Amino acid sequence: MNEVSYEDFKEINIRVGKILDAKILENGKYSTHKLKIDFGSELGLKKSCARLVNYEIDDLIGRFIVAVVNFPPKQIGTNISEVLVLGVPDLRGECSLLKPDAKVPLGGKMY
């Protein structure tokens, strides 16, 4: 495992957002959903694409998530993903989204 310095880690901006809209990506090779996420008044609305085969649309809308918000945008097929939504693999290797376990403000920064 490669080590990174604490100073490098502090440069990664991880924030809390709320999924406002989710759509199935047609013909997505790796990503399955296109998300619109609200990160509060400081960052506003951002788009993301993610492989979320464990989730139905209704499970995603209104869900709080955490995401890296300061990576460069990434082209995913015909879509642009502006943030990286964070998750960990479940027992089948599919994404289980990370989320705060208490009510927190939108845009709250991880520390």
Phi and psi in radians as a Rosetta constraint file:
Dihedral C 1 N 2 CA 2 C 2 CIRCULARHARMONIC -1.344 0.35
Dihedral N 2 CA 2 C 2 N 3 CIRCULARHARMONIC 2.362 0.35
Dihedral C 2 N 3 CA 3 C 3 CIRCULARHARMONIC -1.548 0.35
Dihedral N 3 CA 3 C 3 N 4 CIRCULARHARMONIC 2.547 0.35
Dihedral C 3 N 4 CA 4 C 4 CIRCULARHARMONIC -2.159 0.35
Dihedral N 4 CA 4 C 4 N 5 CIRCULARHARMONIC 2.674 0.35
Dihedral C 4 N 5 CA 5 C 5 CIRCULARHARMONIC -1.363 0.35
Dihedral N 5 CA 5 C 5 N 6 CIRCULARHARMONIC 2.737 0.35
Dihedral C 5 N 6 CA 6 C 6 CIRCULARHARMONIC -1.046 0.35
Dihedral N 6 CA 6 C 6 N 7 CIRCULARHARMONIC -0.641 0.35
Dihedral C 6 N 7 CA 7 C 7 CIRCULARHARMONIC -1.073 0.35
Dihedral N 7 CA 7 C 7 N 8 CIRCULARHARMONIC -0.716 0.35
Dihedral C 7 N 8 CA 8 C 8 CIRCULARHARMONIC -1.122 0.35
Dihedral N 8 CA 8 C 8 N 9 CIRCULARHARMONIC -0.777 0.35
Dihedral C 8 N 9 CA 9 C 9 CIRCULARHARMONIC -1.032 0.35
Dihedral N 9 CA 9 C 9 N 10 CIRCULARHARMONIC -0.673 0.35
Dihedral C 9 N 10 CA 10 C 10 CIRCULARHARMONIC -1.094 0.35
Dihedral N 10 CA 10 C 10 N 11 CIRCULARHARMONIC -0.350 0.35
Dihedral C 10 N 11 CA 11 C 11 CIRCULARHARMONIC -1.305 0.35
Dihedral N 11 CA 11 C 11 N 12 CIRCULARHARMONIC -0.328 0.35
Dihedral C 11 N 12 CA 12 C 12 CIRCULARHARMONIC -1.425 0.35
Dihedral N 12 CA 12 C 12 N 13 CIRCULARHARMONIC 2.129 0.35
Dihedral C 12 N 13 CA 13 C 13 CIRCULARHARMONIC -1.713 0.35
Dihedral N 13 CA 13 C 13 N 14 CIRCULARHARMONIC 1.838 0.35
Dihedral C 13 N 14 CA 14 C 14 CIRCULARHARMONIC -1.913 0.35
Dihedral N 14 CA 14 C 14 N 15 CIRCULARHARMONIC 2.162 0.35
Dihedral C 14 N 15 CA 15 C 15 CIRCULARHARMONIC -2.236 0.35
Dihedral N 15 CA 15 C 15 N 16 CIRCULARHARMONIC 2.802 0.35
Dihedral C 15 N 16 CA 16 C 16 CIRCULARHARMONIC -1.568 0.35
Dihedral N 16 CA 16 C 16 N 17 CIRCULARHARMONIC 2.351 0.35
Dihedral C 16 N 17 CA 17 C 17 CIRCULARHARMONIC -2.365 0.35
Dihedral N 17 CA 17 C 17 N 18 CIRCULARHARMONIC 2.938 0.35
Dihedral C 17 N 18 CA 18 C 18 CIRCULARHARMONIC -2.167 0.35
Dihedral N 18 CA 18 C 18 N 19 CIRCULARHARMONIC 2.216 0.35
Dihedral C 18 N 19 CA 19 C 19 CIRCULARHARMONIC -1.264 0.35
Dihedral N 19 CA 19 C 19 N 20 CIRCULARHARMONIC 2.091 0.35
Dihedral C 19 N 20 CA 20 C 20 CIRCULARHARMONIC -1.642 0.35
Dihedral N 20 CA 20 C 20 N 21 CIRCULARHARMONIC -0.555 0.35
Dihedral C 20 N 21 CA 21 C 21 CIRCULARHARMONIC -2.599 0.35
Dihedral N 21 CA 21 C 21 N 22 CIRCULARHARMONIC 2.552 0.35
Dihedral C 21 N 22 CA 22 C 22 CIRCULARHARMONIC -2.488 0.35
Dihedral N 22 CA 22 C 22 N 23 CIRCULARHARMONIC 2.368 0.35
Dihedral C 22 N 23 CA 23 C 23 CIRCULARHARMONIC -2.322 0.35
Dihedral N 23 CA 23 C 23 N 24 CIRCULARHARMONIC 2.584 0.35
Dihedral C 23 N 24 CA 24 C 24 CIRCULARHARMONIC -1.279 0.35
Dihedral N 24 CA 24 C 24 N 25 CIRCULARHARMONIC 2.325 0.35
Dihedral C 24 N 25 CA 25 C 25 CIRCULARHARMONIC -1.460 0.35
Dihedral N 25 CA 25 C 25 N 26 CIRCULARHARMONIC 2.052 0.35
Dihedral C 25 N 26 CA 26 C 26 CIRCULARHARMONIC -1.237 0.35
Dihedral N 26 CA 26 C 26 N 27 CIRCULARHARMONIC 2.370 0.35
Dihedral C 26 N 27 CA 27 C 27 CIRCULARHARMONIC 1.032 0.35
Dihedral N 27 CA 27 C 27 N 28 CIRCULARHARMONIC 0.464 0.35
Dihedral C 27 N 28 CA 28 C 28 CIRCULARHARMONIC -1.262 0.35
Dihedral N 28 CA 28 C 28 N 29 CIRCULARHARMONIC 2.210 0.35
Dihedral C 28 N 29 CA 29 C 29 CIRCULARHARMONIC -1.302 0.35
Dihedral N 29 CA 29 C 29 N 30 CIRCULARHARMONIC -0.815 0.35
Dihedral C 29 N 30 CA 30 C 30 CIRCULARHARMONIC -2.033 0.35
Dihedral N 30 CA 30 C 30 N 31 CIRCULARHARMONIC -0.710 0.35
Dihedral C 30 N 31 CA 31 C 31 CIRCULARHARMONIC -1.493 0.35
Dihedral N 31 CA 31 C 31 N 32 CIRCULARHARMONIC 2.523 0.35
Dihedral C 31 N 32 CA 32 C 32 CIRCULARHARMONIC -1.978 0.35
Dihedral N 32 CA 32 C 32 N 33 CIRCULARHARMONIC -0.401 0.35
Dihedral C 32 N 33 CA 33 C 33 CIRCULARHARMONIC -2.302 0.35
Dihedral N 33 CA 33 C 33 N 34 CIRCULARHARMONIC 2.541 0.35
Dihedral C 33 N 34 CA 34 C 34 CIRCULARHARMONIC -1.906 0.35
Dihedral N 34 CA 34 C 34 N 35 CIRCULARHARMONIC 2.190 0.35
Dihedral C 34 N 35 CA 35 C 35 CIRCULARHARMONIC -2.018 0.35
Dihedral N 35 CA 35 C 35 N 36 CIRCULARHARMONIC 2.522 0.35
Dihedral C 35 N 36 CA 36 C 36 CIRCULARHARMONIC -1.982 0.35
Dihedral N 36 CA 36 C 36 N 37 CIRCULARHARMONIC 2.133 0.35
Dihedral C 36 N 37 CA 37 C 37 CIRCULARHARMONIC -2.143 0.35
Dihedral N 37 CA 37 C 37 N 38 CIRCULARHARMONIC 2.327 0.35
Dihedral C 37 N 38 CA 38 C 38 CIRCULARHARMONIC -1.653 0.35
Dihedral N 38 CA 38 C 38 N 39 CIRCULARHARMONIC 2.120 0.35
Dihedral C 38 N 39 CA 39 C 39 CIRCULARHARMONIC -1.901 0.35
Dihedral N 39 CA 39 C 39 N 40 CIRCULARHARMONIC 0.387 0.35
Dihedral C 39 N 40 CA 40 C 40 CIRCULARHARMONIC 1.477 0.35
Dihedral N 40 CA 40 C 40 N 41 CIRCULARHARMONIC -3.084 0.35
Dihedral C 40 N 41 CA 41 C 41 CIRCULARHARMONIC -1.171 0.35
Dihedral N 41 CA 41 C 41 N 42 CIRCULARHARMONIC -0.522 0.35
Dihedral C 41 N 42 CA 42 C 42 CIRCULARHARMONIC -1.232 0.35
Dihedral N 42 CA 42 C 42 N 43 CIRCULARHARMONIC -0.759 0.35
Dihedral C 42 N 43 CA 43 C 43 CIRCULARHARMONIC -1.845 0.35
Dihedral N 43 CA 43 C 43 N 44 CIRCULARHARMONIC -0.450 0.35
Dihedral C 43 N 44 CA 44 C 44 CIRCULARHARMONIC 1.308 0.35
Dihedral N 44 CA 44 C 44 N 45 CIRCULARHARMONIC -2.672 0.35
Dihedral C 44 N 45 CA 45 C 45 CIRCULARHARMONIC -1.541 0.35
Dihedral N 45 CA 45 C 45 N 46 CIRCULARHARMONIC 2.403 0.35
Dihedral C 45 N 46 CA 46 C 46 CIRCULARHARMONIC -2.332 0.35
Dihedral N 46 CA 46 C 46 N 47 CIRCULARHARMONIC 2.708 0.35
Dihedral C 46 N 47 CA 47 C 47 CIRCULARHARMONIC -1.870 0.35
Dihedral N 47 CA 47 C 47 N 48 CIRCULARHARMONIC 2.606 0.35
Dihedral C 47 N 48 CA 48 C 48 CIRCULARHARMONIC -2.592 0.35
Dihedral N 48 CA 48 C 48 N 49 CIRCULARHARMONIC 2.637 0.35
Dihedral C 48 N 49 CA 49 C 49 CIRCULARHARMONIC -2.044 0.35
Dihedral N 49 CA 49 C 49 N 50 CIRCULARHARMONIC 2.411 0.35
Dihedral C 49 N 50 CA 50 C 50 CIRCULARHARMONIC -2.645 0.35
Dihedral N 50 CA 50 C 50 N 51 CIRCULARHARMONIC 2.645 0.35
Dihedral C 50 N 51 CA 51 C 51 CIRCULARHARMONIC -1.560 0.35
Dihedral N 51 CA 51 C 51 N 52 CIRCULARHARMONIC 1.806 0.35
Dihedral C 51 N 52 CA 52 C 52 CIRCULARHARMONIC -2.232 0.35
Dihedral N 52 CA 52 C 52 N 53 CIRCULARHARMONIC 1.060 0.35
Dihedral C 52 N 53 CA 53 C 53 CIRCULARHARMONIC -1.177 0.35
Dihedral N 53 CA 53 C 53 N 54 CIRCULARHARMONIC -0.310 0.35
Dihedral C 53 N 54 CA 54 C 54 CIRCULARHARMONIC -1.411 0.35
Dihedral N 54 CA 54 C 54 N 55 CIRCULARHARMONIC -0.070 0.35
Dihedral C 54 N 55 CA 55 C 55 CIRCULARHARMONIC -2.125 0.35
Dihedral N 55 CA 55 C 55 N 56 CIRCULARHARMONIC 2.413 0.35
Dihedral C 55 N 56 CA 56 C 56 CIRCULARHARMONIC -1.553 0.35
Dihedral N 56 CA 56 C 56 N 57 CIRCULARHARMONIC 2.789 0.35
Dihedral C 56 N 57 CA 57 C 57 CIRCULARHARMONIC -0.924 0.35
Dihedral N 57 CA 57 C 57 N 58 CIRCULARHARMONIC -0.806 0.35
Dihedral C 57 N 58 CA 58 C 58 CIRCULARHARMONIC -1.117 0.35
Dihedral N 58 CA 58 C 58 N 59 CIRCULARHARMONIC -0.466 0.35
Dihedral C 58 N 59 CA 59 C 59 CIRCULARHARMONIC -1.271 0.35
Dihedral N 59 CA 59 C 59 N 60 CIRCULARHARMONIC -0.460 0.35
Dihedral C 59 N 60 CA 60 C 60 CIRCULARHARMONIC -1.527 0.35
Dihedral N 60 CA 60 C 60 N 61 CIRCULARHARMONIC -0.728 0.35
Dihedral C 60 N 61 CA 61 C 61 CIRCULARHARMONIC -1.153 0.35
Dihedral N 61 CA 61 C 61 N 62 CIRCULARHARMONIC 2.196 0.35
Dihedral C 61 N 62 CA 62 C 62 CIRCULARHARMONIC 1.575 0.35
Dihedral N 62 CA 62 C 62 N 63 CIRCULARHARMONIC -0.089 0.35
Dihedral C 62 N 63 CA 63 C 63 CIRCULARHARMONIC -1.375 0.35
Dihedral N 63 CA 63 C 63 N 64 CIRCULARHARMONIC 2.378 0.35
Dihedral C 63 N 64 CA 64 C 64 CIRCULARHARMONIC -1.460 0.35
Dihedral N 64 CA 64 C 64 N 65 CIRCULARHARMONIC 2.459 0.35
Dihedral C 64 N 65 CA 65 C 65 CIRCULARHARMONIC -2.405 0.35
Dihedral N 65 CA 65 C 65 N 66 CIRCULARHARMONIC 3.003 0.35
Dihedral C 65 N 66 CA 66 C 66 CIRCULARHARMONIC -2.115 0.35
Dihedral N 66 CA 66 C 66 N 67 CIRCULARHARMONIC 2.538 0.35
Dihedral C 66 N 67 CA 67 C 67 CIRCULARHARMONIC -2.622 0.35
Dihedral N 67 CA 67 C 67 N 68 CIRCULARHARMONIC 2.632 0.35
Dihedral C 67 N 68 CA 68 C 68 CIRCULARHARMONIC -1.407 0.35
Dihedral N 68 CA 68 C 68 N 69 CIRCULARHARMONIC 2.185 0.35
Dihedral C 68 N 69 CA 69 C 69 CIRCULARHARMONIC -1.913 0.35
Dihedral N 69 CA 69 C 69 N 70 CIRCULARHARMONIC 0.002 0.35
Dihedral C 69 N 70 CA 70 C 70 CIRCULARHARMONIC -2.093 0.35
Dihedral N 70 CA 70 C 70 N 71 CIRCULARHARMONIC 0.387 0.35
Dihedral C 70 N 71 CA 71 C 71 CIRCULARHARMONIC -1.414 0.35
Dihedral N 71 CA 71 C 71 N 72 CIRCULARHARMONIC 2.705 0.35
Dihedral C 71 N 72 CA 72 C 72 CIRCULARHARMONIC -1.128 0.35
Dihedral N 72 CA 72 C 72 N 73 CIRCULARHARMONIC 2.621 0.35
Dihedral C 72 N 73 CA 73 C 73 CIRCULARHARMONIC -0.999 0.35
Dihedral N 73 CA 73 C 73 N 74 CIRCULARHARMONIC 2.587 0.35
Dihedral C 73 N 74 CA 74 C 74 CIRCULARHARMONIC -2.170 0.35
Dihedral N 74 CA 74 C 74 N 75 CIRCULARHARMONIC 2.340 0.35
Dihedral C 74 N 75 CA 75 C 75 CIRCULARHARMONIC -1.348 0.35
Dihedral N 75 CA 75 C 75 N 76 CIRCULARHARMONIC 2.144 0.35
Dihedral C 75 N 76 CA 76 C 76 CIRCULARHARMONIC -2.107 0.35
Dihedral N 76 CA 76 C 76 N 77 CIRCULARHARMONIC 1.691 0.35
Dihedral C 76 N 77 CA 77 C 77 CIRCULARHARMONIC 1.080 0.35
Dihedral N 77 CA 77 C 77 N 78 CIRCULARHARMONIC -2.127 0.35
Dihedral C 77 N 78 CA 78 C 78 CIRCULARHARMONIC -1.657 0.35
Dihedral N 78 CA 78 C 78 N 79 CIRCULARHARMONIC 0.104 0.35
Dihedral C 78 N 79 CA 79 C 79 CIRCULARHARMONIC -1.929 0.35
Dihedral N 79 CA 79 C 79 N 80 CIRCULARHARMONIC 2.731 0.35
Dihedral C 79 N 80 CA 80 C 80 CIRCULARHARMONIC -1.898 0.35
Dihedral N 80 CA 80 C 80 N 81 CIRCULARHARMONIC 2.239 0.35
Dihedral C 80 N 81 CA 81 C 81 CIRCULARHARMONIC -1.783 0.35
Dihedral N 81 CA 81 C 81 N 82 CIRCULARHARMONIC 2.049 0.35
Dihedral C 81 N 82 CA 82 C 82 CIRCULARHARMONIC -1.595 0.35
Dihedral N 82 CA 82 C 82 N 83 CIRCULARHARMONIC -0.390 0.35
Dihedral C 82 N 83 CA 83 C 83 CIRCULARHARMONIC -2.376 0.35
Dihedral N 83 CA 83 C 83 N 84 CIRCULARHARMONIC 2.754 0.35
Dihedral C 83 N 84 CA 84 C 84 CIRCULARHARMONIC -1.862 0.35
Dihedral N 84 CA 84 C 84 N 85 CIRCULARHARMONIC 1.858 0.35
Dihedral C 84 N 85 CA 85 C 85 CIRCULARHARMONIC -1.258 0.35
Dihedral N 85 CA 85 C 85 N 86 CIRCULARHARMONIC 2.370 0.35
Dihedral C 85 N 86 CA 86 C 86 CIRCULARHARMONIC -1.737 0.35
Dihedral N 86 CA 86 C 86 N 87 CIRCULARHARMONIC 2.461 0.35
Dihedral C 86 N 87 CA 87 C 87 CIRCULARHARMONIC -2.723 0.35
Dihedral N 87 CA 87 C 87 N 88 CIRCULARHARMONIC 3.046 0.35
Dihedral C 87 N 88 CA 88 C 88 CIRCULARHARMONIC -2.237 0.35
Dihedral N 88 CA 88 C 88 N 89 CIRCULARHARMONIC 2.694 0.35
Dihedral C 88 N 89 CA 89 C 89 CIRCULARHARMONIC -1.276 0.35
Dihedral N 89 CA 89 C 89 N 90 CIRCULARHARMONIC 2.419 0.35
Dihedral C 89 N 90 CA 90 C 90 CIRCULARHARMONIC -1.448 0.35
Dihedral N 90 CA 90 C 90 N 91 CIRCULARHARMONIC -2.957 0.35
Dihedral C 90 N 91 CA 91 C 91 CIRCULARHARMONIC -1.143 0.35
Dihedral N 91 CA 91 C 91 N 92 CIRCULARHARMONIC -0.345 0.35
Dihedral C 91 N 92 CA 92 C 92 CIRCULARHARMONIC -1.686 0.35
Dihedral N 92 CA 92 C 92 N 93 CIRCULARHARMONIC 0.019 0.35
Dihedral C 92 N 93 CA 93 C 93 CIRCULARHARMONIC 1.505 0.35
Dihedral N 93 CA 93 C 93 N 94 CIRCULARHARMONIC 0.150 0.35
Dihedral C 93 N 94 CA 94 C 94 CIRCULARHARMONIC -1.666 0.35
Dihedral N 94 CA 94 C 94 N 95 CIRCULARHARMONIC 2.746 0.35
Dihedral C 94 N 95 CA 95 C 95 CIRCULARHARMONIC -1.203 0.35
Dihedral N 95 CA 95 C 95 N 96 CIRCULARHARMONIC 2.244 0.35
Dihedral C 95 N 96 CA 96 C 96 CIRCULARHARMONIC -1.973 0.35
Dihedral N 96 CA 96 C 96 N 97 CIRCULARHARMONIC 1.997 0.35
Dihedral C 96 N 97 CA 97 C 97 CIRCULARHARMONIC -1.148 0.35
Dihedral N 97 CA 97 C 97 N 98 CIRCULARHARMONIC 2.444 0.35
Dihedral C 97 N 98 CA 98 C 98 CIRCULARHARMONIC -1.428 0.35
Dihedral N 98 CA 98 C 98 N 99 CIRCULARHARMONIC 2.491 0.35
Dihedral C 98 N 99 CA 99 C 99 CIRCULARHARMONIC -2.647 0.35
Dihedral N 99 CA 99 C 99 N 100 CIRCULARHARMONIC 2.684 0.35
Dihedral C 99 N 100 CA 100 C 100 CIRCULARHARMONIC -1.204 0.35
Dihedral N 100 CA 100 C 100 N 101 CIRCULARHARMONIC 2.614 0.35
Dihedral C 100 N 101 CA 101 C 101 CIRCULARHARMONIC -1.747 0.35
Dihedral N 101 CA 101 C 101 N 102 CIRCULARHARMONIC 0.168 0.35
Dihedral C 101 N 102 CA 102 C 102 CIRCULARHARMONIC -2.397 0.35
Dihedral N 102 CA 102 C 102 N 103 CIRCULARHARMONIC 2.842 0.35
Dihedral C 102 N 103 CA 103 C 103 CIRCULARHARMONIC -1.197 0.35
Dihedral N 103 CA 103 C 103 N 104 CIRCULARHARMONIC 2.172 0.35
Dihedral C 103 N 104 CA 104 C 104 CIRCULARHARMONIC -2.336 0.35
Dihedral N 104 CA 104 C 104 N 105 CIRCULARHARMONIC 2.738 0.35
Dihedral C 104 N 105 CA 105 C 105 CIRCULARHARMONIC -1.242 0.35
Dihedral N 105 CA 105 C 105 N 106 CIRCULARHARMONIC 2.549 0.35
Dihedral C 105 N 106 CA 106 C 106 CIRCULARHARMONIC -1.057 0.35
Dihedral N 106 CA 106 C 106 N 107 CIRCULARHARMONIC 2.403 0.35
Dihedral C 106 N 107 CA 107 C 107 CIRCULARHARMONIC 1.487 0.35
Dihedral N 107 CA 107 C 107 N 108 CIRCULARHARMONIC -0.017 0.35
Dihedral C 107 N 108 CA 108 C 108 CIRCULARHARMONIC -0.975 0.35
Dihedral N 108 CA 108 C 108 N 109 CIRCULARHARMONIC 2.339 0.35
Dihedral C 108 N 109 CA 109 C 109 CIRCULARHARMONIC -1.608 0.35
Dihedral N 109 CA 109 C 109 N 110 CIRCULARHARMONIC 2.347 0.35
Dihedral C 109 N 110 CA 110 C 110 CIRCULARHARMONIC -1.189 0.35
Dihedral N 110 CA 110 C 110 N 111 CIRCULARHARMONIC 2.432 0.35
